[in-house]
Each structure stands twice: as structure tokens, then as C-alpha cells.
Amino acid sequence: MTLKLMPILENGDRLTRTEFERRYQLLPEVKKAELVEGVVYMASPVRARQHGRPHGFIMGWLMVYAAATPNSMVLDNTTVRLDLDNEPQPDALLRLDEGVGGRS
């Protein structure tokens, strides 16, 4: 009997977006992985002062902007399909509604 091992995601893997998404969906314990120019990047744990606090300020600033800007939305850690080689998961995203010509 031959066991077939499930391919995992690792930093530096070179994958198509289709294969990246397939593997990512099979690994629910992975919280953040991105595909940039066909290369997999996986985040390490973040620190409160170096990342968490500044991220909170940026999200607050974007929320104030979005509250004053019709047809806009703020998203946090949302996957963005840019093209076949790029699928980042930015910490913060400001987006205009597609109905008004918006793009991420």
C-alpha cells in the first residue's frame, strides 16, 4: 500500500494561483499565506507594539475615511486576487464599490 502525502504550503514554494488556493484550503490551521509573483509567503507571529498597535491605528484611520466617503468599505486581512501570480492578503484594504468604478 502506498500512502499519498498531501502537499503542504511552505515559504518559498513556487505555485500557480490554482495550486496555491487548493493547498491553502486543505490547511485550515494556516492563518495567513500569500502568493506574490508566484512565490508563497507565510506570515510569522506579529508583535503588539511593532504590528498590532500600528495596525489598529491604520484601521481606525481607514474607518474614519470610509465613514465620510460614500460607496467605500474597509476590509481587514482579506484575500485579494490580483492576477494569476498574485494573491496577497493585506493587513488593511480600502475599496470603492464596483458600481462607482472602484477596484481594490
The first five atom37 places (N, CA, C, CB, O) and aatype in JSON, in Angstrom:
{
  "aatype": [12, 16, 10, 11, 10, 12, 14, 9, 10, 6, 2, 7, 3, 1, 10, 16, 1, 16, 6, 13, 6, 1, 1, 18, 5, 10, 10, 14, 6, 19, 11, 11, 0, 6, 10, 19, 6, 7, 19, 19, 18, 12, 0, 15, 14, 19, 1, 0, 1, 5, 8, 7, 1, 14, 8, 7, 13, 9, 12, 7, 17, 10, 12, 19, 18, 0, 0, 0, 16, 14, 2, 15, 12, 19, 10, 3, 2, 16, 16, 19, 1, 10, 3, 10, 3, 2, 6, 14, 5, 14, 3, 0, 10, 10, 1, 10, 3, 6, 7, 19, 7, 7, 1, 15],
  "atom_mask": [
    [1, 1, 1, 1, 1],
    [1, 1, 1, 1, 1],
    [1, 1, 1, 1, 1],
    [1, 1, 1, 1, 1],
    [1, 1, 1, 1, 1],
    [1, 1, 1, 1, 1],
    [1, 1, 1, 1, 1],
    [1, 1, 1, 1, 1],
    [1, 1, 1, 1, 1],
    [1, 1, 1, 1, 1],
    [1, 1, 1, 1, 1],
    [1, 1, 1, 0, 1],
    [1, 1, 1, 1, 1],
    [1, 1, 1, 1, 1],
    [1, 1, 1, 1, 1],
    [1, 1, 1, 1, 1],
    [1, 1, 1, 1, 1],
    [1, 1, 1, 1, 1],
    [1, 1, 1, 1, 1],
    [1, 1, 1, 1, 1],
    [1, 1, 1, 1, 1],
    [1, 1, 1, 1, 1],
    [1, 1, 1, 1, 1],
    [1, 1, 1, 1, 1],
    [1, 1, 1, 1, 1],
    [1, 1, 1, 1, 1],
    [1, 1, 1, 1, 1],
    [1, 1, 1, 1, 1],
    [1, 1, 1, 1, 1],
    [1, 1, 1, 1, 1],
    [1, 1, 1, 1, 1],
    [1, 1, 1, 1, 1],
    [1, 1, 1, 1, 1],
    [1, 1, 1, 1, 1],
    [1, 1, 1, 1, 1],
    [1, 1, 1, 1, 1],
    [1, 1, 1, 1, 1],
    [1, 1, 1, 0, 1],
    [1, 1, 1, 1, 1],
    [1, 1, 1, 1, 1],
    [1, 1, 1, 1, 1],
    [1, 1, 1, 1, 1],
    [1, 1, 1, 1, 1],
    [1, 1, 1, 1, 1],
    [1, 1, 1, 1, 1],
    [1, 1, 1, 1, 1],
    [1, 1, 1, 1, 1],
    [1, 1, 1, 1, 1],
    [1, 1, 1, 1, 1],
    [1, 1, 1, 1, 1],
    [1, 1, 1, 1, 1],
    [1, 1, 1, 0, 1],
    [1, 1, 1, 1, 1],
    [1, 1, 1, 1, 1],
    [1, 1, 1, 1, 1],
    [1, 1, 1, 0, 1],
    [1, 1, 1, 1, 1],
    [1, 1, 1, 1, 1],
    [1, 1, 1, 1, 1],
    [1, 1, 1, 0, 1],
    [1, 1, 1, 1, 1],
    [1, 1, 1, 1, 1],
    [1, 1, 1, 1, 1],
    [1, 1, 1, 1, 1],
    [1, 1, 1, 1, 1],
    [1, 1, 1, 1, 1],
    [1, 1, 1, 1, 1],
    [1, 1, 1, 1, 1],
    [1, 1, 1, 1, 1],
    [1, 1, 1, 1, 1],
    [1, 1, 1, 1, 1],
    [1, 1, 1, 1, 1],
    [1, 1, 1, 1, 1],
    [1, 1, 1, 1, 1],
    [1, 1, 1, 1, 1],
    [1, 1, 1, 1, 1],
    [1, 1, 1, 1, 1],
    [1, 1, 1, 1, 1],
    [1, 1, 1, 1, 1],
    [1, 1, 1, 1, 1],
    [1, 1, 1, 1, 1],
    [1, 1, 1, 1, 1],
    [1, 1, 1, 1, 1],
    [1, 1, 1, 1, 1],
    [1, 1, 1, 1, 1],
    [1, 1, 1, 1, 1],
    [1, 1, 1, 1, 1],
    [1, 1, 1, 1, 1],
    [1, 1, 1, 1, 1],
    [1, 1, 1, 1, 1],
    [1, 1, 1, 1, 1],
    [1, 1, 1, 1, 1],
    [1, 1, 1, 1, 1],
    [1, 1, 1, 1, 1],
    [1, 1, 1, 1, 1],
    [1, 1, 1, 1, 1],
    [1, 1, 1, 1, 1],
    [1, 1, 1, 1, 1],
    [1, 1, 1, 0, 1],
    [1, 1, 1, 1, 1],
    [1, 1, 1, 0, 1],
    [1, 1, 1, 0, 1],
    [1, 1, 1, 1, 1],
    [1, 1, 1, 1, 1]
  ],
  "atom_positions": [
    [[0.84, -1.18, 0.0], [0.0, 0.0, 0.0], [0.89, 1.24, 0.0], [-0.96, 0.0, 1.22], [1.8, 1.36, 0.81]],
    [[0.61, 2.16, -0.9], [1.37, 3.39, -1.0], [0.55, 4.53, -0.42], [1.77, 3.69, -2.47], [-0.6, 4.74, -0.8]],
    [[1.15, 5.26, 0.5], [0.48, 6.43, 1.07], [0.79, 7.64, 0.21], [0.92, 6.68, 2.54], [1.94, 7.86, -0.17]],
    [[-0.22, 8.41, -0.09], [-0.03, 9.63, -0.84], [-0.11, 10.79, 0.14], [-1.08, 9.77, -1.99], [-1.17, 11.04, 0.72]],
    [[1.0, 11.49, 0.32], [1.03, 12.6, 1.26], [0.45, 13.85, 0.63], [2.47, 12.86, 1.73], [0.66, 14.14, -0.55]],
    [[-0.3, 14.58, 1.44], [-0.88, 15.84, 0.98], [0.22, 16.89, 0.88], [-2.02, 16.31, 1.94], [0.97, 17.08, 1.84]],
    [[0.34, 17.57, -0.24], [1.35, 18.63, -0.33], [1.0, 19.76, 0.63], [1.47, 19.17, -1.78], [-0.17, 20.13, 0.78]],
    [[2.02, 20.3, 1.26], [1.81, 21.39, 2.19], [2.24, 22.71, 1.56], [2.57, 21.14, 3.51], [2.81, 22.73, 0.47]],
    [[1.96, 23.78, 2.24], [2.44, 25.09, 1.83], [3.68, 25.42, 2.65], [1.35, 26.18, 2.01], [3.69, 25.24, 3.86]],
    [[4.7, 25.9, 1.99], [5.9, 26.34, 2.67], [6.38, 27.64, 2.05], [7.0, 25.26, 2.61], [6.2, 27.88, 0.86]],
    [[7.01, 28.47, 2.89], [7.63, 29.69, 2.38], [8.53, 29.34, 1.21], [8.43, 30.42, 3.49], [9.31, 28.38, 1.27]],
    [[8.43, 30.12, 0.15], [9.3, 29.94, -1.0], [8.78, 29.0, -2.06], [0.0, 0.0, 0.0], [9.34, 28.94, -3.15]],
    [[7.69, 28.26, -1.77], [7.11, 27.41, -2.81], [6.76, 28.26, -4.03], [5.85, 26.66, -2.28], [6.27, 29.38, -3.88]],
    [[7.01, 27.73, -5.21], [6.6, 28.4, -6.44], [5.38, 27.63, -6.96], [7.77, 28.44, -7.51], [5.49, 26.46, -7.33]],
    [[4.22, 28.31, -6.99], [2.97, 27.65, -7.35], [2.13, 28.53, -8.27], [2.18, 27.3, -6.11], [2.29, 29.75, -8.3]],
    [[1.24, 27.89, -9.0], [0.21, 28.65, -9.71], [-0.83, 29.09, -8.67], [-0.45, 27.79, -10.87], [-0.88, 28.53, -7.57]],
    [[-1.64, 30.06, -9.01], [-2.67, 30.5, -8.07], [-3.65, 29.36, -7.78], [-3.42, 31.72, -8.63], [-4.1, 29.21, -6.65]],
    [[-3.98, 28.58, -8.79], [-4.91, 27.46, -8.61], [-4.36, 26.46, -7.59], [-5.19, 26.75, -9.96], [-5.08, 26.04, -6.68]],
    [[-3.1, 26.07, -7.73], [-2.49, 25.12, -6.8], [-2.33, 25.74, -5.41], [-1.12, 24.65, -7.34], [-2.53, 25.06, -4.41]],
    [[-1.97, 27.02, -5.35], [-1.86, 27.72, -4.07], [-3.19, 27.68, -3.33], [-1.41, 29.17, -4.28], [-3.22, 27.34, -2.14]],
    [[-4.28, 28.02, -4.01], [-5.6, 28.01, -3.37], [-6.0, 26.61, -2.94], [-6.65, 28.59, -4.32], [-6.59, 26.44, -1.87]],
    [[-5.7, 25.61, -3.75], [-6.05, 24.23, -3.4], [-5.36, 23.8, -2.11], [-5.68, 23.27, -4.55], [-5.99, 23.26, -1.21]],
    [[-4.07, 24.06, -2.04], [-3.32, 23.66, -0.85], [-3.74, 24.48, 0.38], [-1.82, 23.83, -1.09], [-3.87, 23.93, 1.47]],
    [[-3.96, 25.76, 0.19], [-4.34, 26.64, 1.29], [-5.67, 26.18, 1.9], [-4.46, 28.1, 0.79], [-5.82, 26.17, 3.12]],
    [[-6.61, 25.8, 1.07], [-7.91, 25.34, 1.56], [-7.81, 24.03, 2.32], [-8.88, 25.19, 0.4], [-8.66, 23.74, 3.17]],
    [[-6.8, 23.23, 2.04], [-6.61, 21.96, 2.74], [-5.91, 22.11, 4.09], [-5.82, 21.02, 1.87], [-5.77, 21.13, 4.83]],
    [[-5.49, 23.32, 4.42], [-4.73, 23.57, 5.65], [-5.43, 24.62, 6.51], [-3.3, 24.01, 5.32], [-4.95, 25.76, 6.58]],
    [[-6.53, 24.27, 7.16], [-7.27, 25.27, 7.94], [-6.47, 25.85, 9.11], [-8.53, 24.67, 8.48], [-6.81, 26.92, 9.61]],
    [[-5.4, 25.16, 9.54], [-4.6, 25.69, 10.64], [-3.69, 26.84, 10.2], [-3.76, 24.58, 11.23], [-3.18, 27.58, 11.04]],
    [[-3.49, 27.0, 8.89], [-2.68, 28.1, 8.37], [-3.56, 29.34, 8.33], [-2.1, 27.78, 6.95], [-4.59, 29.36, 7.66]],
    [[-3.15, 30.38, 9.05], [-3.98, 31.59, 9.18], [-3.69, 32.63, 8.12], [-3.77, 32.19, 10.53], [-4.58, 33.41, 7.76]],
    [[-2.46, 32.66, 7.6], [-2.16, 33.67, 6.6], [-1.05, 33.19, 5.68], [-1.76, 35.0, 7.25], [0.07, 32.92, 6.11]],
    [[-1.39, 33.07, 4.41], [-0.42, 32.74, 3.37], [-0.77, 33.6, 2.17], [-0.44, 31.2, 3.01], [-1.94, 33.87, 1.89]],
    [[0.26, 34.03, 1.46], [0.06, 34.9, 0.31], [0.85, 34.36, -0.88], [0.47, 36.36, 0.64], [1.86, 33.68, -0.71]],
    [[0.39, 34.69, -2.06], [1.1, 34.34, -3.29], [1.5, 35.65, -3.95], [0.22, 33.45, -4.24], [0.64, 36.44, -4.34]],
    [[2.8, 35.89, -4.08], [3.31, 37.12, -4.69], [4.28, 36.73, -5.79], [3.99, 38.04, -3.63], [5.32, 36.12, -5.54]],
    [[3.93, 37.1, -7.01], [4.72, 36.75, -8.19], [4.99, 35.25, -8.25], [6.05, 37.52, -8.2], [6.09, 34.82, -8.63]],
    [[3.98, 34.44, -7.86], [4.07, 33.0, -7.94], [4.83, 32.35, -6.8], [0.0, 0.0, 0.0], [5.04, 31.13, -6.82]],
    [[5.25, 33.13, -5.79], [6.0, 32.61, -4.65], [5.14, 32.69, -3.4], [7.34, 33.39, -4.45], [4.49, 33.71, -3.16]],
    [[5.13, 31.62, -2.6], [4.35, 31.56, -1.37], [5.11, 32.26, -0.25], [4.03, 30.09, -0.99], [6.3, 32.03, -0.05]],
    [[4.4, 33.12, 0.48], [4.93, 33.78, 1.68], [3.96, 33.49, 2.82], [5.12, 35.33, 1.46], [2.75, 33.68, 2.68]],
    [[4.51, 33.04, 3.94], [3.68, 32.74, 5.1], [4.14, 33.62, 6.26], [3.76, 31.22, 5.49], [5.33, 33.72, 6.56]],
    [[3.16, 34.26, 6.88], [3.46, 35.21, 7.94], [3.9, 34.52, 9.22], [2.26, 36.09, 8.21], [3.44, 33.43, 9.55]],
    [[4.78, 35.18, 9.91], [5.17, 34.72, 11.24], [4.31, 35.48, 12.25], [6.71, 34.95, 11.51], [3.65, 36.45, 11.89]],
    [[4.3, 35.04, 13.5], [3.51, 35.75, 14.51], [3.92, 37.22, 14.58], [3.68, 35.09, 15.89], [5.08, 37.57, 14.37]],
    [[2.96, 38.07, 14.89], [3.23, 39.51, 14.95], [3.27, 39.98, 16.4], [2.18, 40.3, 14.15], [2.64, 39.39, 17.28]],
    [[4.0, 41.04, 16.63], [4.15, 41.6, 17.97], [3.2, 42.78, 18.15], [5.61, 42.04, 18.22], [2.86, 43.48, 17.2]],
    [[2.79, 42.98, 19.38], [1.81, 44.02, 19.7], [2.29, 45.41, 19.32], [1.48, 43.98, 21.18], [1.6, 46.13, 18.6]],
    [[3.45, 45.8, 19.78], [3.92, 47.18, 19.55], [4.41, 47.42, 18.13], [5.02, 47.51, 20.52], [4.22, 48.51, 17.58]],
    [[5.05, 46.42, 17.55], [5.6, 46.6, 16.21], [4.57, 46.44, 15.1], [6.72, 45.63, 15.98], [4.75, 46.96, 14.0]],
    [[3.48, 45.72, 15.39], [2.49, 45.48, 14.34], [1.06, 45.74, 14.8], [2.6, 44.07, 13.84], [0.32, 46.5, 14.17]],
    [[0.66, 45.12, 15.89], [-0.73, 45.19, 16.33], [-1.23, 46.61, 16.59], [0.0, 0.0, 0.0], [-2.3, 46.99, 16.13]],
    [[-0.45, 47.38, 17.32], [-0.87, 48.75, 17.64], [-0.91, 49.64, 16.39], [0.08, 49.37, 18.69], [-1.93, 50.3, 16.16]],
    [[0.16, 49.67, 15.58], [0.08, 50.47, 14.35], [-1.06, 50.01, 13.44], [1.41, 50.38, 13.6], [-1.72, 50.84, 12.8]],
    [[-1.29, 48.7, 13.37], [-2.38, 48.18, 12.55], [-3.72, 48.72, 13.05], [-2.38, 46.64, 12.55], [-4.58, 49.09, 12.25]],
    [[-3.9, 48.76, 14.36], [-5.13, 49.3, 14.94], [-5.33, 50.76, 14.55], [0.0, 0.0, 0.0], [-6.45, 51.17, 14.22]],
    [[-4.26, 51.54, 14.6], [-4.36, 52.96, 14.21], [-4.72, 53.1, 12.73], [-3.03, 53.69, 14.49], [-5.56, 53.93, 12.37]],
    [[-4.1, 52.3, 11.88], [-4.39, 52.35, 10.44], [-5.84, 51.98, 10.18], [-3.45, 51.42, 9.66], [-6.51, 52.63, 9.38]],
    [[-6.33, 50.93, 10.85], [-7.73, 50.52, 10.67], [-8.68, 51.64, 11.13], [-8.03, 49.21, 11.45], [-9.68, 51.92, 10.48]],
    [[-8.36, 52.27, 12.25], [-9.18, 53.38, 12.74], [-9.21, 54.53, 11.75], [0.0, 0.0, 0.0], [-10.27, 55.08, 11.46]],
    [[-8.05, 54.88, 11.22], [-7.95, 55.96, 10.25], [-8.76, 55.63, 8.99], [-6.47, 56.23, 9.87], [-9.49, 56.48, 8.48]],
    [[-8.64, 54.38, 8.51], [-9.4, 53.99, 7.33], [-10.9, 53.97, 7.6], [-8.96, 52.61, 6.85], [-11.69, 54.32, 6.73]],
    [[-11.31, 53.57, 8.8], [-12.74, 53.57, 9.14], [-13.31, 54.99, 9.15], [-12.96, 52.91, 10.52], [-14.42, 55.21, 8.67]],
    [[-12.55, 55.95, 9.68], [-13.0, 57.34, 9.66], [-13.14, 57.82, 8.22], [-12.01, 58.25, 10.45], [-14.13, 58.46, 7.86]],
    [[-12.15, 57.51, 7.39], [-12.22, 57.89, 5.98], [-13.43, 57.26, 5.3], [-10.92, 57.49, 5.25], [-14.17, 57.93, 4.59]],
    [[-13.63, 55.96, 5.51], [-14.74, 55.25, 4.88], [-16.09, 55.79, 5.35], [-14.66, 53.75, 5.16], [-17.03, 55.85, 4.56]],
    [[-16.18, 56.18, 6.61], [-17.44, 56.74, 7.13], [-17.8, 58.04, 6.42], [-17.33, 56.98, 8.65], [-18.98, 58.38, 6.3]],
    [[-16.79, 58.76, 5.95], [-17.02, 60.03, 5.28], [-17.02, 59.91, 3.75], [-15.98, 61.03, 5.71], [-17.22, 60.9, 3.06]],
    [[-16.79, 58.71, 3.24], [-16.67, 58.52, 1.79], [-17.73, 57.53, 1.33], [-15.25, 58.02, 1.42], [-17.62, 56.33, 1.59]],
    [[-18.75, 58.01, 0.64], [-19.81, 57.11, 0.16], [-19.24, 56.01, -0.74], [-20.88, 57.91, -0.6], [-18.26, 56.21, -1.46]],
    [[-19.88, 54.86, -0.69], [-19.53, 53.72, -1.55], [-18.13, 53.16, -1.3], [-19.65, 54.12, -2.99], [-17.53, 52.56, -2.19]],
    [[-17.61, 53.35, -0.1], [-16.31, 52.78, 0.23], [-16.46, 51.76, 1.35], [-15.31, 53.89, 0.64], [-17.45, 51.78, 2.09]],
    [[-15.49, 50.89, 1.46], [-15.51, 49.91, 2.55], [-14.08, 49.62, 2.98], [-16.23, 48.59, 2.11], [-13.14, 49.72, 2.2]],
    [[-13.95, 49.28, 4.25], [-12.66, 48.91, 4.82], [-12.69, 47.41, 5.09], [-12.35, 49.72, 6.12], [-13.66, 46.89, 5.65]],
    [[-11.64, 46.73, 4.7], [-11.53, 45.28, 4.91], [-10.23, 44.98, 5.64], [-11.59, 44.51, 3.55], [-9.22, 45.66, 5.45]],
    [[-10.28, 43.96, 6.48], [-9.13, 43.59, 7.3], [-8.71, 42.16, 6.97], [-9.47, 43.72, 8.81], [-9.51, 41.23, 7.07]],
    [[-7.44, 41.98, 6.57], [-6.9, 40.65, 6.27], [-7.76, 39.87, 5.3], [-6.74, 39.86, 7.55], [-8.13, 38.72, 5.56]],
    [[-8.07, 40.48, 4.19], [-8.93, 39.87, 3.17], [-8.09, 39.5, 1.95], [-10.07, 40.83, 2.77], [-7.3, 40.31, 1.47]],
    [[-8.26, 38.29, 1.47], [-7.53, 37.84, 0.29], [-7.98, 38.63, -0.93], [-7.74, 36.33, 0.06], [-9.17, 38.87, -1.14]],
    [[-7.0, 39.03, -1.75], [-7.27, 39.8, -2.96], [-6.64, 39.07, -4.15], [-6.72, 41.26, -2.84], [-5.42, 38.88, -4.19]],
    [[-7.47, 38.67, -5.1], [-6.94, 38.06, -6.32], [-6.59, 39.18, -7.29], [-7.97, 37.06, -6.96], [-7.47, 39.83, -7.84]],
    [[-5.3, 39.4, -7.49], [-4.88, 40.45, -8.4], [-4.72, 39.94, -9.83], [-3.57, 41.06, -7.93], [-5.19, 40.57, -10.78]],
    [[-4.06, 38.8, -9.97], [-3.89, 38.17, -11.28], [-3.5, 36.71, -11.03], [-2.79, 38.92, -12.15], [-3.67, 36.22, -9.92]],
    [[-3.0, 36.02, -12.04], [-2.71, 34.59, -11.88], [-1.5, 34.29, -11.0], [-2.49, 33.99, -13.23], [-1.35, 33.16, -10.55]],
    [[-0.65, 35.28, -10.75], [0.54, 35.06, -9.93], [0.51, 35.76, -8.59], [1.75, 35.5, -10.69], [1.44, 35.61, -7.79]],
    [[-0.54, 36.53, -8.31], [-0.56, 37.35, -7.11], [-1.89, 37.26, -6.39], [-0.26, 38.79, -7.45], [-2.95, 37.58, -6.94]],
    [[-1.81, 36.81, -5.14], [-2.98, 36.71, -4.28], [-2.56, 37.09, -2.85], [-3.6, 35.27, -4.34], [-2.45, 36.23, -1.98]],
    [[-2.34, 38.39, -2.63], [-1.92, 38.82, -1.29], [-3.1, 38.86, -0.32], [-1.25, 40.19, -1.35], [-4.26, 38.79, -0.72]],
    [[-2.77, 38.98, 0.93], [-3.77, 39.13, 1.99], [-3.33, 40.34, 2.83], [-3.91, 37.81, 2.88], [-2.75, 40.18, 3.9]],
    [[-3.61, 41.55, 2.33], [-3.12, 42.74, 3.02], [-3.74, 42.91, 4.4], [-3.38, 43.97, 2.19], [-4.88, 42.5, 4.64]],
    [[-2.98, 43.52, 5.29], [-3.47, 43.78, 6.64], [-4.68, 44.7, 6.62], [-2.37, 44.38, 7.51], [-5.59, 44.55, 7.44]],
    [[-4.69, 45.65, 5.7], [-5.8, 46.61, 5.6], [-6.07, 46.88, 4.13], [-5.47, 47.93, 6.36], [-5.15, 46.91, 3.31]],
    [[-7.33, 47.08, 3.81], [-7.72, 47.31, 2.42], [-8.86, 48.32, 2.4], [-8.14, 45.99, 1.72], [-9.86, 48.16, 3.09]],
    [[-8.7, 49.36, 1.61], [-9.76, 50.33, 1.37], [-10.24, 50.1, -0.05], [-9.27, 51.81, 1.59], [-9.44, 50.07, -0.98]],
    [[-11.53, 49.95, -0.21], [-12.09, 49.6, -1.51], [-13.3, 50.46, -1.81], [-12.46, 48.12, -1.57], [-14.16, 50.67, -0.95]],
    [[-13.37, 50.95, -3.03], [-14.57, 51.63, -3.52], [-15.47, 50.59, -4.15], [-14.22, 52.77, -4.53], [-14.99, 49.64, -4.77]],
    [[-16.76, 50.76, -4.01], [-17.72, 49.84, -4.6], [-17.54, 49.8, -6.12], [-19.16, 50.26, -4.24], [-17.29, 50.82, -6.76]],
    [[-17.67, 48.6, -6.68], [-17.5, 48.43, -8.12], [-18.5, 49.27, -8.9], [-17.66, 46.97, -8.5], [-18.2, 49.68, -10.03]],
    [[-19.67, 49.54, -8.34], [-20.68, 50.34, -9.01], [-20.25, 51.77, -9.3], [0.0, 0.0, 0.0], [-20.83, 52.44, -10.15]],
    [[-19.24, 52.25, -8.59], [-18.73, 53.59, -8.82], [-17.31, 53.56, -9.4], [-18.74, 54.39, -7.51], [-16.55, 54.52, -9.3]],
    [[-16.98, 52.41, -10.01], [-15.69, 52.27, -10.67], [-14.56, 51.84, -9.75], [0.0, 0.0, 0.0], [-13.39, 51.92, -10.12]],
    [[-14.9, 51.37, -8.56], [-13.87, 51.02, -7.6], [-13.15, 49.73, -7.91], [0.0, 0.0, 0.0], [-13.69, 48.81, -8.54]],
    [[-11.92, 49.68, -7.47], [-11.06, 48.5, -7.56], [-10.25, 48.42, -6.29], [-10.14, 48.54, -8.82], [-9.99, 49.44, -5.65]],
    [[-9.85, 47.25, -5.92], [-9.03, 47.1, -4.72], [-7.61, 47.55, -5.01], [-9.04, 45.63, -4.22], [-6.75, 47.51, -4.13]]
  ]
}
